[in-house]
């Protein structure tokens, strides 16, 4: 009798323990999934974004920094007369795949926004990498040449380098910095396309005519957290500032504030 | 599970609380550094390129 009772009691305790473990496991999974979601939509971009900013700053710091004044764009006369610029920028030789060769500063994306650009749009090596995040389509024109210099970057997650592409305004400056100096682009327009519309990478986007301009094309996903469409941002080359002339004012301001 | 863990943690109650907090931080750091990026990379489709 006594033995039977203790047996029943032991079984009750065992089943209580098992239930406790099972419930603990489920609660843990639930909390981790919630935390994953917080990380996915918000925290991860802060962490990886900061890592990418830091990596780009480090790269930029390896090039010498001096500064000069670049006059503001004159809307009435339609030029930036007086700007220390050269009409023909140097063409950058193709670098090794996956290697960062330039940095990009987009003041509209935030006063600390600086990311590096690596060769190739390989997802794991470049786009998901905490030290780069932005990739150059190797099939498109090299930086500085007449044609289309096309870049890809995530809209959300993995640092979301192109997360604020939809906030660009016409005329916004975009600075691409290399060892030789700054390529200054001006944002012109955005376009929404399907992932199959690869002609956004053409020398003249969506056209088959011969290029005369230097275009900067940025591709990213749309809508946010989806792969259904692509958001494309086009910018036009404005001027090249050689390194010996020093960084453009906006770049210097961003660097000192960060 | 957590009751057993609480029993295993050495020291008085205040020390156990500190140890528990440290454990939580360690687990979350491992998640953020390795587990979450791996899950996002392999199980969630994130495309930002156009077909070439």
Interface residues (C-beta under 8 A of the other chain):
Chain A: X20 X21 X24 X25 X32 X35 X36 X39 X40 X43 X44 X47 X121 X123 X124 X127 X128 X135 X137 X139 X152 X153 X154 X155 X156 X157 X158 X162 X193 X195 X196 X197 X198 X200 X201 X219 X220 X221 X227 X230 X232
Chain B: X1 X2 X3 X28 X31 X32 X36 X37 X39 X40 X41 X44 X45 X46 X47 X48 X49 X50 X51 X52
